[in-house]
């Protein structure tokens, strides 16, 4: 009887262990930026929060710096179930639908307060378009406002004529064209090499990306144009998300809400710290001249009109709902 009891207890223990193992779920999460980037740091904290809040039922492994999928491949990888969750720049999808480009219209929202108001006006439209592709939006966090990096003084846009210019989406390509520059697609991990080999000689990006890429090694000036605050988003494969238990889904949503709040604060702190880092490393950090500001505002007006023409009634509805602070 003792042998039978022991054998039965062992069998039950093994069964319980197997059931526990089956209850645990592991997801892979590709992200496009290096670990030093505040977006990646926020994602890593989000993943840790999910594990803790779900009681260990869901574990997310973060694959940063495009190590699992390159930036342009992440959305499709999540959509097709190659991975369950991923992070990417929203505007990278602007070729799919112009709604995804609304936060990169120059000078439409040039402060954190305005960026938040624009997100409130556009979030539902973004969610609806992702849902059509079997994706669920979890959260979004802005980059600090975009500024111009160049290796020369720029007094007006004519100084940018013919300059090879780093682009990372359709909007930055169009901006380069309107400035008279020559756009070339370059992802964040490739920036230093692209500058060192002369593939590009200028870019418009955040103080974060500039500092993390050691921009002082290849350009001399940063003009704080406050052009726009583009956002990254974290999205999940809807089928994979709905396959979780109700408790685990709620843990993911709670962790996402915390990540969005934390991420916006991190972005604001990052903006000032990284501009100071650029200056501390010898770069000229300056406001744009009055003429350059005027030139860029005219480009912004042109791009706003072009965006409305392309986005149609949906785009106009977003702008009608948008209330700048």
Secondary structure, DSSP 8 states (H G I E B T S, - for coil): -HHHHHHHHHHHHHHHHHHHHHH-EEEEEE-SS-TTSHHHHHHHHHHHHHHHHTTTSEEEEEE-TTSSS-GGGHHHHHHTTSSSEEEEEGGGGTTT-GGGGGGGSTTTS-SHHHHHHHHHHHHHHHHHHHHHTTEEEEEEEE----EEEESS--SSGGGGTT-EEEE-SHHHHHHHHHHT-EEEE--GGGHHHHHHTTS-SEEEE-HHHHHHTTGGGT--EEE-------EEEEEEEHHHHHTS-HHHHHHHHHHHHHHHHHHHHHHHHHHHHHHHHHHHTT-EEE---HHHHHHHHHHHHHHHHHHHHHHHHHHHHHHHH----
